[in-house]
Amino acid sequence: MSDRIILRNIRLEGRHGVHEYELETPQPFEVDIELLLNLQPAGIDDDLAKTIDYGRIYDVVRQIVESTSFHLLEALAEAISHEILAEFPAVEVGVRIRKPAVQLGGPLDYAGVEIWRRRSSG
């Protein structure tokens, strides 16, 4: 399936990391979400009920990034993908998370992870 809903570069602040200072002070995170699903029914009928409301996806991402705390970006991405697949009819979800303020001892744009998860068929 090639139909996608894309939310690119959601910018939020959260407390995620393995170091104490990362958990004490909020830092910026950037999140991309890609949802794979059949968009043809919504496109033909111009009907929001036949697709996924972008605002609801944004709210889920914001709630998880801002109100939880994980040591690893991998865990944060898993939590987001799990919640999206549990709440919305996407067949597959891609989650990219970037941490632009990461301190690794030298200059870099960001550290990040990307995961793709499919709805289980069971």
Backbone atoms as SQL, in Angstrom:
CREATE TABLE atoms (id INTEGER PRIMARY KEY, chain TEXT, resi INTEGER, resn TEXT, atom TEXT, x REAL, y REAL, z REAL);
INSERT INTO atoms VALUES
  (1, 'A', 1, 'MET', 'N', 0.853, -1.177, 0.000),
  (2, 'A', 1, 'MET', 'CA', 0.000, 0.000, 0.000),
  (3, 'A', 1, 'MET', 'C', 0.898, 1.239, 0.000),
  (4, 'A', 2, 'SER', 'N', 0.562, 2.199, -0.836),
  (5, 'A', 2, 'SER', 'CA', 1.402, 3.393, -0.923),
  (6, 'A', 2, 'SER', 'C', 0.717, 4.656, -0.392),
  (7, 'A', 3, 'ASP', 'N', -0.558, 4.574, -0.014),
  (8, 'A', 3, 'ASP', 'CA', -1.240, 5.743, 0.535),
  (9, 'A', 3, 'ASP', 'C', -0.695, 6.035, 1.935),
  (10, 'A', 4, 'ARG', 'N', -0.449, 7.315, 2.208),
  (11, 'A', 4, 'ARG', 'CA', 0.142, 7.698, 3.493),
  (12, 'A', 4, 'ARG', 'C', -0.428, 9.015, 3.994),
  (13, 'A', 5, 'ILE', 'N', -0.562, 9.092, 5.291),
  (14, 'A', 5, 'ILE', 'CA', -0.756, 10.362, 5.991),
  (15, 'A', 5, 'ILE', 'C', 0.585, 10.648, 6.648),
  (16, 'A', 6, 'ILE', 'N', 1.072, 11.879, 6.492),
  (17, 'A', 6, 'ILE', 'CA', 2.396, 12.237, 7.012),
  (18, 'A', 6, 'ILE', 'C', 2.273, 13.470, 7.904),
  (19, 'A', 7, 'LEU', 'N', 2.793, 13.366, 9.099),
  (20, 'A', 7, 'LEU', 'CA', 2.963, 14.517, 9.987),
  (21, 'A', 7, 'LEU', 'C', 4.464, 14.672, 10.175),
  (22, 'A', 8, 'ARG', 'N', 5.015, 15.732, 9.637),
  (23, 'A', 8, 'ARG', 'CA', 6.467, 15.918, 9.595),
  (24, 'A', 8, 'ARG', 'C', 6.913, 16.988, 10.582),
  (25, 'A', 9, 'ASN', 'N', 7.878, 16.633, 11.400),
  (26, 'A', 9, 'ASN', 'CA', 8.584, 17.558, 12.286),
  (27, 'A', 9, 'ASN', 'C', 7.683, 18.175, 13.366),
  (28, 'A', 10, 'ILE', 'N', 6.946, 17.309, 14.066),
  (29, 'A', 10, 'ILE', 'CA', 6.209, 17.744, 15.247),
  (30, 'A', 10, 'ILE', 'C', 7.264, 18.121, 16.288),
  (31, 'A', 11, 'ARG', 'N', 7.220, 19.347, 16.768),
  (32, 'A', 11, 'ARG', 'CA', 8.230, 19.814, 17.728),
  (33, 'A', 11, 'ARG', 'C', 7.616, 19.938, 19.120),
  (34, 'A', 12, 'LEU', 'N', 8.194, 19.185, 20.042),
  (35, 'A', 12, 'LEU', 'CA', 7.687, 19.135, 21.413),
  (36, 'A', 12, 'LEU', 'C', 8.865, 19.139, 22.381),
  (37, 'A', 13, 'GLU', 'N', 8.568, 19.327, 23.653),
  (38, 'A', 13, 'GLU', 'CA', 9.598, 19.217, 24.671),
  (39, 'A', 13, 'GLU', 'C', 9.239, 18.079, 25.613),
  (40, 'A', 14, 'GLY', 'N', 10.264, 17.329, 26.009),
  (41, 'A', 14, 'GLY', 'CA', 10.039, 16.198, 26.893),
  (42, 'A', 14, 'GLY', 'C', 11.259, 15.900, 27.734),
  (43, 'A', 15, 'ARG', 'N', 11.086, 14.938, 28.617),
  (44, 'A', 15, 'ARG', 'CA', 12.163, 14.510, 29.521),
  (45, 'A', 15, 'ARG', 'C', 12.473, 13.048, 29.227),
  (46, 'A', 16, 'HIS', 'N', 13.388, 12.823, 28.325),
  (47, 'A', 16, 'HIS', 'CA', 13.760, 11.465, 27.932),
  (48, 'A', 16, 'HIS', 'C', 15.272, 11.388, 27.838),
  (49, 'A', 17, 'GLY', 'N', 15.840, 10.330, 28.376),
  (50, 'A', 17, 'GLY', 'CA', 17.286, 10.144, 28.308),
  (51, 'A', 17, 'GLY', 'C', 17.783, 9.305, 29.463),
  (52, 'A', 18, 'VAL', 'N', 19.040, 8.936, 29.418),
  (53, 'A', 18, 'VAL', 'CA', 19.625, 8.092, 30.460),
  (54, 'A', 18, 'VAL', 'C', 20.315, 8.903, 31.550),
  (55, 'A', 19, 'HIS', 'N', 20.608, 10.163, 31.288),
  (56, 'A', 19, 'HIS', 'CA', 21.290, 11.006, 32.266),
  (57, 'A', 19, 'HIS', 'C', 20.278, 11.788, 33.093),
  (58, 'A', 20, 'GLU', 'N', 20.622, 12.028, 34.345),
  (59, 'A', 20, 'GLU', 'CA', 19.721, 12.737, 35.258),
  (60, 'A', 20, 'GLU', 'C', 19.323, 14.115, 34.719),
  (61, 'A', 21, 'TYR', 'N', 20.279, 14.857, 34.158),
  (62, 'A', 21, 'TYR', 'CA', 19.960, 16.198, 33.644),
  (63, 'A', 21, 'TYR', 'C', 18.952, 16.146, 32.502),
  (64, 'A', 22, 'GLU', 'N', 18.921, 15.049, 31.759),
  (65, 'A', 22, 'GLU', 'CA', 17.952, 14.919, 30.659),
  (66, 'A', 22, 'GLU', 'C', 16.540, 14.724, 31.189),
  (67, 'A', 23, 'LEU', 'N', 16.428, 14.165, 32.388),
  (68, 'A', 23, 'LEU', 'CA', 15.121, 13.904, 32.978),
  (69, 'A', 23, 'LEU', 'C', 14.625, 15.084, 33.814),
  (70, 'A', 24, 'GLU', 'N', 15.541, 15.959, 34.225),
  (71, 'A', 24, 'GLU', 'CA', 15.162, 17.107, 35.054),
  (72, 'A', 24, 'GLU', 'C', 14.636, 18.285, 34.235),
  (73, 'A', 25, 'THR', 'N', 15.290, 18.570, 33.123),
  (74, 'A', 25, 'THR', 'CA', 14.953, 19.745, 32.322),
  (75, 'A', 25, 'THR', 'C', 14.414, 19.315, 30.963),
  (76, 'A', 26, 'PRO', 'N', 13.232, 19.785, 30.586),
  (77, 'A', 26, 'PRO', 'CA', 12.704, 19.425, 29.259),
  (78, 'A', 26, 'PRO', 'C', 13.663, 19.861, 28.149),
  (79, 'A', 27, 'GLN', 'N', 13.728, 19.050, 27.117),
  (80, 'A', 27, 'GLN', 'CA', 14.556, 19.352, 25.952),
  (81, 'A', 27, 'GLN', 'C', 13.743, 19.096, 24.688),
  (82, 'A', 28, 'PRO', 'N', 14.175, 19.642, 23.570),
  (83, 'A', 28, 'PRO', 'CA', 13.389, 19.500, 22.342),
  (84, 'A', 28, 'PRO', 'C', 13.475, 18.100, 21.739),
  (85, 'A', 29, 'PHE', 'N', 12.349, 17.689, 21.177),
  (86, 'A', 29, 'PHE', 'CA', 12.254, 16.456, 20.403),
  (87, 'A', 29, 'PHE', 'C', 11.475, 16.770, 19.141),
  (88, 'A', 30, 'GLU', 'N', 11.847, 16.134, 18.052),
  (89, 'A', 30, 'GLU', 'CA', 11.154, 16.292, 16.770),
  (90, 'A', 30, 'GLU', 'C', 10.658, 14.915, 16.347),
  (91, 'A', 31, 'VAL', 'N', 9.392, 14.839, 15.975),
  (92, 'A', 31, 'VAL', 'CA', 8.769, 13.555, 15.664),
  (93, 'A', 31, 'VAL', 'C', 8.114, 13.620, 14.285),
  (94, 'A', 32, 'ASP', 'N', 8.365, 12.590, 13.492),
  (95, 'A', 32, 'ASP', 'CA', 7.666, 12.397, 12.220),
  (96, 'A', 32, 'ASP', 'C', 6.806, 11.152, 12.353),
  (97, 'A', 33, 'ILE', 'N', 5.595, 11.228, 11.824),
  (98, 'A', 33, 'ILE', 'CA', 4.687, 10.082, 11.821),
  (99, 'A', 33, 'ILE', 'C', 4.249, 9.828, 10.389),
  (100, 'A', 34, 'GLU', 'N', 4.298, 8.569, 9.962),
  (101, 'A', 34, 'GLU', 'CA', 3.720, 8.159, 8.673),
  (102, 'A', 34, 'GLU', 'C', 2.745, 7.028, 8.938),
  (103, 'A', 35, 'LEU', 'N', 1.537, 7.197, 8.434),
  (104, 'A', 35, 'LEU', 'CA', 0.494, 6.196, 8.599),
  (105, 'A', 35, 'LEU', 'C', 0.148, 5.621, 7.236),
  (106, 'A', 36, 'LEU', 'N', 0.190, 4.320, 7.115),
  (107, 'A', 36, 'LEU', 'CA', -0.204, 3.663, 5.870),
  (108, 'A', 36, 'LEU', 'C', -1.619, 3.140, 6.014),
  (109, 'A', 37, 'LEU', 'N', -2.486, 3.555, 5.102),
  (110, 'A', 37, 'LEU', 'CA', -3.864, 3.095, 5.061),
  (111, 'A', 37, 'LEU', 'C', -4.446, 3.484, 3.709),
  (112, 'A', 38, 'ASN', 'N', -5.561, 2.901, 3.367),
  (113, 'A', 38, 'ASN', 'CA', -6.224, 3.203, 2.105),
  (114, 'A', 38, 'ASN', 'C', -6.949, 4.539, 2.227),
  (115, 'A', 39, 'LEU', 'N', -6.469, 5.540, 1.499),
  (116, 'A', 39, 'LEU', 'CA', -7.063, 6.874, 1.545),
  (117, 'A', 39, 'LEU', 'C', -8.119, 7.106, 0.460),
  (118, 'A', 40, 'GLN', 'N', -8.317, 6.134, -0.416),
  (119, 'A', 40, 'GLN', 'CA', -9.249, 6.317, -1.517),
  (120, 'A', 40, 'GLN', 'C', -10.681, 6.592, -1.073),
  (121, 'A', 41, 'PRO', 'N', -11.244, 5.844, -0.111),
  (122, 'A', 41, 'PRO', 'CA', -12.628, 6.148, 0.303),
  (123, 'A', 41, 'PRO', 'C', -12.795, 7.584, 0.807),
  (124, 'A', 42, 'ALA', 'N', -11.846, 8.080, 1.587),
  (125, 'A', 42, 'ALA', 'CA', -11.934, 9.457, 2.086),
  (126, 'A', 42, 'ALA', 'C', -11.781, 10.452, 0.949),
  (127, 'A', 43, 'GLY', 'N', -10.892, 10.148, 0.009),
  (128, 'A', 43, 'GLY', 'CA', -10.678, 11.046, -1.119),
  (129, 'A', 43, 'GLY', 'C', -11.873, 11.126, -2.043),
  (130, 'A', 44, 'ILE', 'N', -12.518, 10.002, -2.280),
  (131, 'A', 44, 'ILE', 'CA', -13.686, 9.977, -3.158),
  (132, 'A', 44, 'ILE', 'C', -14.868, 10.689, -2.513),
  (133, 'A', 45, 'ASP', 'N', -15.104, 10.410, -1.229),
  (134, 'A', 45, 'ASP', 'CA', -16.284, 10.954, -0.552),
  (135, 'A', 45, 'ASP', 'C', -16.022, 12.262, 0.192),
  (136, 'A', 46, 'ASP', 'N', -14.758, 12.699, 0.248),
  (137, 'A', 46, 'ASP', 'CA', -14.393, 13.921, 0.974),
  (138, 'A', 46, 'ASP', 'C', -14.950, 13.870, 2.394),
  (139, 'A', 47, 'ASP', 'N', -14.646, 12.730, 3.088),
  (140, 'A', 47, 'ASP', 'CA', -15.277, 12.436, 4.366),
  (141, 'A', 47, 'ASP', 'C', -14.217, 12.109, 5.414),
  (142, 'A', 48, 'LEU', 'N', -14.120, 12.961, 6.434),
  (143, 'A', 48, 'LEU', 'CA', -13.149, 12.754, 7.512),
  (144, 'A', 48, 'LEU', 'C', -13.359, 11.430, 8.235),
  (145, 'A', 49, 'ALA', 'N', -14.582, 10.965, 8.323),
  (146, 'A', 49, 'ALA', 'CA', -14.884, 9.703, 9.011),
  (147, 'A', 49, 'ALA', 'C', -14.246, 8.501, 8.311),
  (148, 'A', 50, 'LYS', 'N', -13.800, 8.687, 7.067),
  (149, 'A', 50, 'LYS', 'CA', -13.209, 7.577, 6.305),
  (150, 'A', 50, 'LYS', 'C', -11.690, 7.641, 6.253),
  (151, 'A', 51, 'THR', 'N', -11.110, 8.466, 7.105),
  (152, 'A', 51, 'THR', 'CA', -9.659, 8.585, 7.187),
  (153, 'A', 51, 'THR', 'C', -9.283, 8.725, 8.657),
  (154, 'A', 52, 'ILE', 'N', -8.096, 9.234, 8.934),
  (155, 'A', 52, 'ILE', 'CA', -7.641, 9.465, 10.301),
  (156, 'A', 52, 'ILE', 'C', -7.451, 10.965, 10.491),
  (157, 'A', 53, 'ASP', 'N', -8.026, 11.475, 11.550),
  (158, 'A', 53, 'ASP', 'CA', -7.938, 12.904, 11.877),
  (159, 'A', 53, 'ASP', 'C', -6.510, 13.225, 12.325),
  (160, 'A', 54, 'TYR', 'N', -5.820, 14.090, 11.581),
  (161, 'A', 54, 'TYR', 'CA', -4.422, 14.440, 11.890),
  (162, 'A', 54, 'TYR', 'C', -4.291, 15.021, 13.295),
  (163, 'A', 55, 'GLY', 'N', -5.270, 15.797, 13.705),
  (164, 'A', 55, 'GLY', 'CA', -5.229, 16.424, 15.020),
  (165, 'A', 55, 'GLY', 'C', -5.228, 15.407, 16.147),
  (166, 'A', 56, 'ARG', 'N', -5.937, 14.320, 15.966),
  (167, 'A', 56, 'ARG', 'CA', -5.963, 13.268, 16.995),
  (168, 'A', 56, 'ARG', 'C', -4.615, 12.566, 17.078),
  (169, 'A', 57, 'ILE', 'N', -3.944, 12.372, 15.941),
  (170, 'A', 57, 'ILE', 'CA', -2.603, 11.773, 15.944),
  (171, 'A', 57, 'ILE', 'C', -1.638, 12.709, 16.661),
  (172, 'A', 58, 'TYR', 'N', -1.701, 13.986, 16.334),
  (173, 'A', 58, 'TYR', 'CA', -0.842, 14.981, 16.976),
  (174, 'A', 58, 'TYR', 'C', -1.031, 14.954, 18.492),
  (175, 'A', 59, 'ASP', 'N', -2.280, 14.884, 18.938),
  (176, 'A', 59, 'ASP', 'CA', -2.573, 14.864, 20.368),
  (177, 'A', 59, 'ASP', 'C', -1.978, 13.639, 21.053),
  (178, 'A', 60, 'VAL', 'N', -2.041, 12.478, 20.404),
  (179, 'A', 60, 'VAL', 'CA', -1.463, 11.261, 20.970),
  (180, 'A', 60, 'VAL', 'C', 0.049, 11.418, 21.119),
  (181, 'A', 61, 'VAL', 'N', 0.702, 11.897, 20.062),
  (182, 'A', 61, 'VAL', 'CA', 2.154, 12.089, 20.106),
  (183, 'A', 61, 'VAL', 'C', 2.513, 13.081, 21.201),
  (184, 'A', 62, 'ARG', 'N', 1.828, 14.203, 21.254),
  (185, 'A', 62, 'ARG', 'CA', 2.116, 15.223, 22.268),
  (186, 'A', 62, 'ARG', 'C', 1.950, 14.660, 23.678),
  (187, 'A', 63, 'GLN', 'N', 0.874, 13.944, 23.913),
  (188, 'A', 63, 'GLN', 'CA', 0.622, 13.400, 25.250),
  (189, 'A', 63, 'GLN', 'C', 1.748, 12.458, 25.666),
  (190, 'A', 64, 'ILE', 'N', 2.196, 11.590, 24.781),
  (191, 'A', 64, 'ILE', 'CA', 3.243, 10.625, 25.135),
  (192, 'A', 64, 'ILE', 'C', 4.584, 11.321, 25.337),
  (193, 'A', 65, 'VAL', 'N', 4.965, 12.223, 24.447),
  (194, 'A', 65, 'VAL', 'CA', 6.265, 12.902, 24.557),
  (195, 'A', 65, 'VAL', 'C', 6.312, 13.790, 25.793),
  (196, 'A', 66, 'GLU', 'N', 5.230, 14.515, 26.064),
  (197, 'A', 66, 'GLU', 'CA', 5.262, 15.505, 27.135),
  (198, 'A', 66, 'GLU', 'C', 4.948, 14.955, 28.520),
  (199, 'A', 67, 'SER', 'N', 4.210, 13.854, 28.620),
  (200, 'A', 67, 'SER', 'CA', 3.760, 13.424, 29.949),
  (201, 'A', 67, 'SER', 'C', 4.367, 12.110, 30.421),
  (202, 'A', 68, 'THR', 'N', 5.220, 11.492, 29.619),
  (203, 'A', 68, 'THR', 'CA', 5.900, 10.275, 30.040),
  (204, 'A', 68, 'THR', 'C', 7.395, 10.532, 30.021),
  (205, 'A', 69, 'SER', 'N', 8.159, 9.556, 30.487),
  (206, 'A', 69, 'SER', 'CA', 9.606, 9.679, 30.474),
  (207, 'A', 69, 'SER', 'C', 10.215, 8.313, 30.165),
  (208, 'A', 70, 'PHE', 'N', 11.089, 8.278, 29.178),
  (209, 'A', 70, 'PHE', 'CA', 11.777, 7.047, 28.801),
  (210, 'A', 70, 'PHE', 'C', 13.272, 7.292, 28.793),
  (211, 'A', 71, 'HIS', 'N', 14.034, 6.258, 29.064),
  (212, 'A', 71, 'HIS', 'CA', 15.486, 6.364, 28.953),
  (213, 'A', 71, 'HIS', 'C', 15.903, 6.405, 27.485),
  (214, 'A', 72, 'LEU', 'N', 15.228, 5.610, 26.647),
  (215, 'A', 72, 'LEU', 'CA', 15.652, 5.430, 25.263),
  (216, 'A', 72, 'LEU', 'C', 14.657, 6.009, 24.268),
  (217, 'A', 73, 'LEU', 'N', 15.193, 6.579, 23.193),
  (218, 'A', 73, 'LEU', 'CA', 14.338, 7.010, 22.085),
  (219, 'A', 73, 'LEU', 'C', 13.589, 5.813, 21.507),
  (220, 'A', 74, 'GLU', 'N', 14.218, 4.651, 21.513),
  (221, 'A', 74, 'GLU', 'CA', 13.576, 3.433, 21.013),
  (222, 'A', 74, 'GLU', 'C', 12.287, 3.141, 21.783),
  (223, 'A', 75, 'ALA', 'N', 12.322, 3.305, 23.108),
  (224, 'A', 75, 'ALA', 'CA', 11.135, 3.062, 23.931),
  (225, 'A', 75, 'ALA', 'C', 10.057, 4.106, 23.668),
  (226, 'A', 76, 'LEU', 'N', 10.459, 5.342, 23.495),
  (227, 'A', 76, 'LEU', 'CA', 9.510, 6.405, 23.168),
  (228, 'A', 76, 'LEU', 'C', 8.828, 6.117, 21.835),
  (229, 'A', 77, 'ALA', 'N', 9.598, 5.715, 20.847),
  (230, 'A', 77, 'ALA', 'CA', 9.034, 5.391, 19.525),
  (231, 'A', 77, 'ALA', 'C', 8.086, 4.200, 19.611),
  (232, 'A', 78, 'GLU', 'N', 8.445, 3.186, 20.390),
  (233, 'A', 78, 'GLU', 'CA', 7.564, 2.019, 20.560),
  (234, 'A', 78, 'GLU', 'C', 6.248, 2.419, 21.199),
  (235, 'A', 79, 'ALA', 'N', 6.302, 3.270, 22.219),
  (236, 'A', 79, 'ALA', 'CA', 5.078, 3.709, 22.895),
  (237, 'A', 79, 'ALA', 'C', 4.162, 4.454, 21.934),
  (238, 'A', 80, 'ILE', 'N', 4.742, 5.333, 21.118),
  (239, 'A', 80, 'ILE', 'CA', 3.946, 6.096, 20.154),
  (240, 'A', 80, 'ILE', 'C', 3.331, 5.162, 19.120),
  (241, 'A', 81, 'SER', 'N', 4.129, 4.262, 18.552),
  (242, 'A', 81, 'SER', 'CA', 3.600, 3.360, 17.522),
  (243, 'A', 81, 'SER', 'C', 2.525, 2.445, 18.089),
  (244, 'A', 82, 'HIS', 'N', 2.738, 1.944, 19.298),
  (245, 'A', 82, 'HIS', 'CA', 1.749, 1.059, 19.928),
  (246, 'A', 82, 'HIS', 'C', 0.411, 1.780, 20.119),
  (247, 'A', 83, 'GLU', 'N', 0.459, 3.007, 20.636),
  (248, 'A', 83, 'GLU', 'CA', -0.766, 3.755, 20.890),
  (249, 'A', 83, 'GLU', 'C', -1.503, 4.090, 19.588),
  (250, 'A', 84, 'ILE', 'N', -0.769, 4.458, 18.564),
  (251, 'A', 84, 'ILE', 'CA', -1.397, 4.788, 17.282),
  (252, 'A', 84, 'ILE', 'C', -2.076, 3.560, 16.682),
  (253, 'A', 85, 'LEU', 'N', -1.382, 2.424, 16.685),
  (254, 'A', 85, 'LEU', 'CA', -1.986, 1.213, 16.120),
  (255, 'A', 85, 'LEU', 'C', -3.168, 0.725, 16.952),
  (256, 'A', 86, 'ALA', 'N', -3.157, 0.999, 18.258),
  (257, 'A', 86, 'ALA', 'CA', -4.270, 0.596, 19.121),
  (258, 'A', 86, 'ALA', 'C', -5.498, 1.481, 18.905),
  (259, 'A', 87, 'GLU', 'N', -5.291, 2.754, 18.592),
  (260, 'A', 87, 'GLU', 'CA', -6.406, 3.707, 18.519),
  (261, 'A', 87, 'GLU', 'C', -6.926, 4.008, 17.118),
  (262, 'A', 88, 'PHE', 'N', -6.104, 3.757, 16.086),
  (263, 'A', 88, 'PHE', 'CA', -6.462, 4.209, 14.740),
  (264, 'A', 88, 'PHE', 'C', -6.352, 3.069, 13.741),
  (265, 'A', 89, 'PRO', 'N', -7.091, 3.136, 12.617),
  (266, 'A', 89, 'PRO', 'CA', -7.129, 2.036, 11.653),
  (267, 'A', 89, 'PRO', 'C', -5.980, 2.015, 10.640),
  (268, 'A', 90, 'ALA', 'N', -4.808, 2.491, 11.015),
  (269, 'A', 90, 'ALA', 'CA', -3.660, 2.407, 10.109),
  (270, 'A', 90, 'ALA', 'C', -3.197, 0.955, 10.014),
  (271, 'A', 91, 'VAL', 'N', -2.741, 0.566, 8.834),
  (272, 'A', 91, 'VAL', 'CA', -2.186, -0.772, 8.625),
  (273, 'A', 91, 'VAL', 'C', -0.761, -0.837, 9.164),
  (274, 'A', 92, 'GLU', 'N', -0.053, 0.278, 9.020),
  (275, 'A', 92, 'GLU', 'CA', 1.344, 0.348, 9.425),
  (276, 'A', 92, 'GLU', 'C', 1.639, 1.782, 9.854),
  (277, 'A', 93, 'VAL', 'N', 2.574, 1.928, 10.786),
  (278, 'A', 93, 'VAL', 'CA', 2.971, 3.264, 11.236),
  (279, 'A', 93, 'VAL', 'C', 4.491, 3.344, 11.273),
  (280, 'A', 94, 'GLY', 'N', 5.001, 4.479, 10.801),
  (281, 'A', 94, 'GLY', 'CA', 6.421, 4.774, 10.914),
  (282, 'A', 94, 'GLY', 'C', 6.587, 5.932, 11.880),
  (283, 'A', 95, 'VAL', 'N', 7.543, 5.793, 12.788),
  (284, 'A', 95, 'VAL', 'CA', 7.810, 6.839, 13.779),
  (285, 'A', 95, 'VAL', 'C', 9.294, 7.171, 13.717),
  (286, 'A', 96, 'ARG', 'N', 9.600, 8.428, 13.475),
  (287, 'A', 96, 'ARG', 'CA', 10.983, 8.925, 13.517),
  (288, 'A', 96, 'ARG', 'C', 11.065, 9.929, 14.643),
  (289, 'A', 97, 'ILE', 'N', 12.066, 9.785, 15.491),
  (290, 'A', 97, 'ILE', 'CA', 12.262, 10.739, 16.584),
  (291, 'A', 97, 'ILE', 'C', 13.683, 11.268, 16.505),
  (292, 'A', 98, 'ARG', 'N', 13.793, 12.591, 16.575),
  (293, 'A', 98, 'ARG', 'CA', 15.095, 13.246, 16.579),
  (294, 'A', 98, 'ARG', 'C', 15.259, 14.009, 17.886),
  (295, 'A', 99, 'LYS', 'N', 16.468, 13.952, 18.422),
  (296, 'A', 99, 'LYS', 'CA', 16.809, 14.658, 19.653),
  (297, 'A', 99, 'LYS', 'C', 17.922, 15.634, 19.301),
  (298, 'A', 100, 'PRO', 'N', 17.571, 16.882, 18.929),
  (299, 'A', 100, 'PRO', 'CA', 18.576, 17.817, 18.422),
  (300, 'A', 100, 'PRO', 'C', 19.515, 18.371, 19.487),
  (301, 'A', 101, 'ALA', 'N', 19.138, 18.344, 20.760),
  (302, 'A', 101, 'ALA', 'CA', 19.986, 18.921, 21.803),
  (303, 'A', 101, 'ALA', 'C', 20.840, 17.859, 22.504),
  (304, 'A', 102, 'VAL', 'N', 20.945, 16.681, 21.896),
  (305, 'A', 102, 'VAL', 'CA', 21.715, 15.603, 22.518),
  (306, 'A', 102, 'VAL', 'C', 23.181, 16.022, 22.671),
  (307, 'A', 103, 'GLN', 'N', 23.791, 15.617, 23.771),
  (308, 'A', 103, 'GLN', 'CA', 25.178, 15.972, 24.049),
  (309, 'A', 103, 'GLN', 'C', 26.037, 14.708, 23.940),
  (310, 'A', 104, 'LEU', 'N', 26.768, 14.607, 22.842),
  (311, 'A', 104, 'LEU', 'CA', 27.607, 13.430, 22.611),
  (312, 'A', 104, 'LEU', 'C', 29.087, 13.776, 22.543),
  (313, 'A', 105, 'GLY', 'N', 29.446, 14.982, 22.914),
  (314, 'A', 105, 'GLY', 'CA', 30.843, 15.356, 22.944),
  (315, 'A', 105, 'GLY', 'C', 31.364, 16.030, 21.695),
  (316, 'A', 106, 'GLY', 'N', 30.499, 16.311, 20.750),
  (317, 'A', 106, 'GLY', 'CA', 30.913, 16.981, 19.528),
  (318, 'A', 106, 'GLY', 'C', 29.710, 17.461, 18.760),
  (319, 'A', 107, 'PRO', 'N', 29.948, 18.230, 17.708),
  (320, 'A', 107, 'PRO', 'CA', 28.819, 18.768, 16.942),
  (321, 'A', 107, 'PRO', 'C', 28.099, 17.697, 16.118),
  (322, 'A', 108, 'LEU', 'N', 26.785, 17.761, 16.132),
  (323, 'A', 108, 'LEU', 'CA', 25.947, 16.943, 15.261),
  (324, 'A', 108, 'LEU', 'C', 24.565, 17.574, 15.224),
  (325, 'A', 109, 'ASP', 'N', 23.811, 17.277, 14.183),
  (326, 'A', 109, 'ASP', 'CA', 22.471, 17.846, 14.047),
  (327, 'A', 109, 'ASP', 'C', 21.498, 17.234, 15.045),
  (328, 'A', 110, 'TYR', 'N', 21.534, 15.906, 15.189),
  (329, 'A', 110, 'TYR', 'CA', 20.618, 15.222, 16.100),
  (330, 'A', 110, 'TYR', 'C', 21.023, 13.761, 16.217),
  (331, 'A', 111, 'ALA', 'N', 20.528, 13.123, 17.257),
  (332, 'A', 111, 'ALA', 'CA', 20.522, 11.664, 17.360),
  (333, 'A', 111, 'ALA', 'C', 19.074, 11.259, 17.148),
  (334, 'A', 112, 'GLY', 'N', 18.843, 10.110, 16.532),
  (335, 'A', 112, 'GLY', 'CA', 17.465, 9.736, 16.277),
  (336, 'A', 112, 'GLY', 'C', 17.275, 8.260, 16.050),
  (337, 'A', 113, 'VAL', 'N', 16.010, 7.861, 16.033),
  (338, 'A', 113, 'VAL', 'CA', 15.618, 6.493, 15.714),
  (339, 'A', 113, 'VAL', 'C', 14.453, 6.535, 14.737),
  (340, 'A', 114, 'GLU', 'N', 14.307, 5.477, 13.993),
  (341, 'A', 114, 'GLU', 'CA', 13.162, 5.293, 13.101),
  (342, 'A', 114, 'GLU', 'C', 12.700, 3.856, 13.230),
  (343, 'A', 115, 'ILE', 'N', 11.399, 3.668, 13.463),
  (344, 'A', 115, 'ILE', 'CA', 10.838, 2.322, 13.531),
  (345, 'A', 115, 'ILE', 'C', 9.593, 2.257, 12.642),
  (346, 'A', 116, 'TRP', 'N', 9.289, 1.074, 12.174),
  (347, 'A', 116, 'TRP', 'CA', 8.053, 0.809, 11.426),
  (348, 'A', 116, 'TRP', 'C', 7.387, -0.389, 12.076),
  (349, 'A', 117, 'ARG', 'N', 6.105, -0.256, 12.370),
  (350, 'A', 117, 'ARG', 'CA', 5.344, -1.329, 12.977),
  (351, 'A', 117, 'ARG', 'C', 4.053, -1.550, 12.200),
  (352, 'A', 118, 'ARG', 'N', 3.704, -2.829, 12.041),
  (353, 'A', 118, 'ARG', 'CA', 2.478, -3.210, 11.339),
  (354, 'A', 118, 'ARG', 'C', 1.444, -3.703, 12.340),
  (355, 'A', 119, 'ARG', 'N', 0.212, -3.514, 11.966),
  (356, 'A', 119, 'ARG', 'CA', -0.888, -4.052, 12.774),
  (357, 'A', 119, 'ARG', 'C', -0.780, -5.577, 12.745),
  (358, 'A', 120, 'SER', 'N', -0.932, -6.198, 13.906),
  (359, 'A', 120, 'SER', 'CA', -0.888, -7.679, 13.935),
  (360, 'A', 120, 'SER', 'C', -2.164, -8.205, 13.291),
  (361, 'A', 121, 'SER', 'N', -2.048, -9.336, 12.651),
  (362, 'A', 121, 'SER', 'CA', -3.199, -9.888, 11.920),
  (363, 'A', 121, 'SER', 'C', -4.081, -10.757, 12.810),
  (364, 'A', 122, 'GLY', 'N', -3.738, -10.825, 14.099),
  (365, 'A', 122, 'GLY', 'CA', -4.512, -11.694, 14.988),
  (366, 'A', 122, 'GLY', 'C', -5.519, -11.007, 15.828);
